[in-house]
Amino acid sequence: MKLHLPDEIILPLKLSEDELRVELAVALYAAKKISFGQARKLADMDWFSFRQLLDEREVAAHYELEDFE
């Protein structure tokens, strides 16, 4: 899927594509829209790194069965 984001919104953020993916992953996970496993894949991070990032941002953990498989 491709997503078009207006430059006037994205450019002032000064985020790379990878940084934007991480921000999206954290936001969707925090909103309980995606699982931990889906979020870390979207962020392209390993389990421990993504968990650490969530801890740093004080995002509460909520795991699904798939996260342990």
Secondary structure per residue as TSV (DSSP state, phi and psi in degrees):
chain	resnum	aa	ss	phi	psi
A	1	M	-	360.0	139.0
A	2	K	-	-110.3	143.6
A	3	L	-	-126.3	125.8
A	4	H	-	-94.0	124.9
A	5	L	-	-119.4	128.3
A	6	P	-	-59.8	135.7
A	7	D	H	-57.3	-35.5
A	8	E	H	-66.9	-16.6
A	9	I	H	-94.8	-42.8
A	10	I	H	-80.4	-45.7
A	11	L	G	-58.3	-42.5
A	12	P	G	-62.5	-21.7
A	13	L	G	-70.8	-25.3
A	14	K	T	53.9	45.1
A	15	L	-	-108.4	141.5
A	16	S	-	-72.9	168.3
A	17	E	H	-59.6	-41.6
A	18	D	H	-63.6	-42.7
A	19	E	H	-64.3	-38.0
A	20	L	H	-65.8	-38.7
A	21	R	H	-63.3	-40.4
A	22	V	H	-63.5	-46.1
A	23	E	H	-61.1	-41.8
A	24	L	H	-64.3	-43.7
A	25	A	H	-60.5	-45.9
A	26	V	H	-64.0	-45.0
A	27	A	H	-63.9	-44.2
A	28	L	H	-67.2	-37.9
A	29	Y	H	-66.3	-45.8
A	30	A	H	-61.4	-32.8
A	31	A	T	-84.9	3.8
A	32	K	T	59.0	35.2
A	33	K	S	-92.3	-24.5
A	34	I	S	-137.2	158.5
A	35	S	-	-77.1	169.0
A	36	F	H	-58.3	-46.4
A	37	G	H	-61.3	-43.5
A	38	Q	H	-65.1	-41.2
A	39	A	H	-65.0	-44.9
A	40	R	H	-68.0	-31.8
A	41	K	H	-68.4	-42.6
A	42	L	H	-60.2	-40.4
A	43	A	H	-77.8	-10.2
A	44	D	T	57.2	48.8
A	45	M	-	-127.6	152.9
A	46	D	-	-76.4	168.1
A	47	W	H	-53.6	-50.7
A	48	F	H	-68.1	-40.0
A	49	S	H	-65.7	-42.0
A	50	F	H	-68.7	-40.8
A	51	R	H	-60.1	-42.4
A	52	Q	H	-63.2	-42.8
A	53	L	H	-60.5	-44.5
A	54	L	H	-62.1	-40.8
A	55	D	H	-61.4	-44.2
A	56	E	H	-61.0	-33.8
A	57	R	T	-93.9	4.9
A	58	E	T	56.6	42.5
A	59	V	-	-94.4	122.2
A	60	A	-	-65.6	143.3
A	61	A	-	-80.3	139.9
A	62	H	-	-146.6	114.6
A	63	Y	-	-106.1	151.8
A	64	E	-	-110.2	161.7
A	65	L	G	-53.8	-41.0
A	66	E	G	-60.2	-24.4
A	67	D	G	-69.2	-17.7
A	68	F	G	-105.0	0.9
A	69	E	-	-91.7	360.0
